[in-house]
C-alpha cells in the first residue's frame, strides 16, 4: 500500500519580543529589528500539520483530518492563540521565541499525539517566511517535552503593565 501525506492548516495569532539579555539594547535592536519592540508586537501564524501513513482500506483515510484538527486545536491553538509568547508560554520563559524555537515547541506538543507519522511540519509561516523542522534529533528528543498549563481567562499583559527595563509585570 502506498504512503500518503495529508495536511491540515490552522491559524493563530501571538505576540512576542525577540531579545537576548546578554546583548546590549543597541545590539538587540540591530539584530532583531522591529521584533525587539519593548512593548511586544504580534504575528498571524499559519500552521500546516502533515501526517503520513498508509491508507486505511476501511475508511480510505491516512488520518481523519477532523481528528487532526481537534488535536492541533487543543494542543497548539488553544495554548498559543492570542498569547504573549514571552509572558504566557512557559517554554519561552528562558528561550527566545523565534520562529525556529516556536516550531520546535509545536513539534514537541504534537509528536506522538497524532494519528499517523508527523512529517516535515509544522510548516510555519510568518508573513513571507517559513520554518520546517527536520525529523527530531536525539538531542531534541531528549529535551523536556512541553507541558500544557491552564491559561488565564484574561491575557495578563492587559491586566498588568510591564516594566520593559526589568521585563517584569508591575503591580497596580
N, C-alpha and C positions, 0 to 999 in steps of 0.2 A: 504494500500500500504506500503511495507517495506521501511525503511530508509536506504539509501546507502551513503557511503562516497567515494568521488573521490579526487584524489590528483594530483597536478601539481608541478613538480620540476623545479627550476630555479637556476642559478648560478650567483654570483657576487664576485668581489674582493674589499677589502677595507683595508686601513692601520689604525693603532691606536697605542696609548700608554696607558697602564694602569698605573695610577699614582694617589696617594692621596696626595694632598698638605699638609694635616695635619700631614703626617708622614715624617720621615727623609728619605733621599735618600737611606740609608742602609736598612731601613725597607721596602721601596718600592721595592728595588731590591730583598730582601728576599721573600717578599710576591708574587710579580708579575713576578719574573724571567725575561726571555727574553722579555716578553710583556711590561717591563718597559724601554725598549731601548729609550733613549732620542731622537734618530733620527727616531723613529717610526719603525714599521715593518708591513708586510701585511699578510692577510689570504685569502684563497679561501673558500668562503662560499657556501654551498648547502642549499637551502631553499625549503622546501616542504610545500605547502599551500594546506590544505584539507578543503573541504566544504561538508556538508551533507544535505540531504533532501530527499523528495520523488521523485521518477522517474516521470517525466512528460510523460503522456501517448502519447502526440502528437509527442514528439521528441525522447523519450527514454533516455533523459539526466536527471541527477540531476542538472547539470550545464554544460554549454558548456565550455569545457576546453580551447578553444581558447579565449573565453571572460575572463576567469580567468587569463590566461597567459597575456593578454593585460593589465588588471588592475594591476596585480602584477608587470609587467614591468614598467608601467607608475608611479605607486605609490611607489615602493620599489627599483627595479633595477636601474632605471634612476636616482633616488635620492641618492643611496648609492654606486653604482658601480664606482670603481677607485677613490674613495674619501678618504680623511683622516678624519676619524670619529671625531677626536678631533678638527680639524680646520674647516672642511667644513660642518658639520651637526649640526644645531642649537641645537638639542636635547641633544648633548653631550658637550655643552659649559661649563656646570657645573655638568655633570654627567659622571662618569667613564664608558667608552664604553666597558664594559664586555659583554660577550655573553648573559648573563641574561638580562642586560639592553637593549641590542640591540633587543632581541626577544620581549620585551615589547613594544619598539618603533615600531617595524614592526607590531605587533598585532594592535596597535593604528592606524597605517597607513591603515590597511586593514579592520578593524572591521566595519561592516555595509556598506561595499562598494562592497562586492562580492555577486554573486547570491548564494543563499543557506546560510547555517549557518557555520561560521568559527569554526572549531573544532581542538583541540589538536595541532594545528600547528599555526604558522610556526614551523616546526621541523627543527632545525637549527644545522648544523654540521660544526665544525671547526676541521680539522684533524680527530681525533678519538673521539671527544667529541660532545655531542648534548645537546640541551636545548629545552624543550617543556613547554610552559606556560599552566597553568590550566585556565579554564574559568575565565575571569576577575573578580576581587573582586570589591566591591563597591568603595574601595579606588582607585583602578586602574582606574575605570571608571570615577571617579571624577577628576583625574589628567588631565591637559590640553592636548588636542589632538595635535599631531604634525601638523604643517602646512608646506606644501611644499613651498620652496622658490626657485627662479631661481638659478641654479648653474652657476658658472663662466665657460666660454668656455675653459679656460686653468686652470689646477689644481694650486691653489695658492701656494702650497709648492714648485712647480717648478719655480714659478716666484720670490718668496722672500725667502731667507734663514730664518731659525728660530733660535732665541736665546734660547737654551734649558734651561738656567738658569732662564729665565723670562717667558718662554712659549709664547713668542710674536714673531711675524714676524718682521724682520729687514727691514728697507727701504734701497734700494740701492742708 
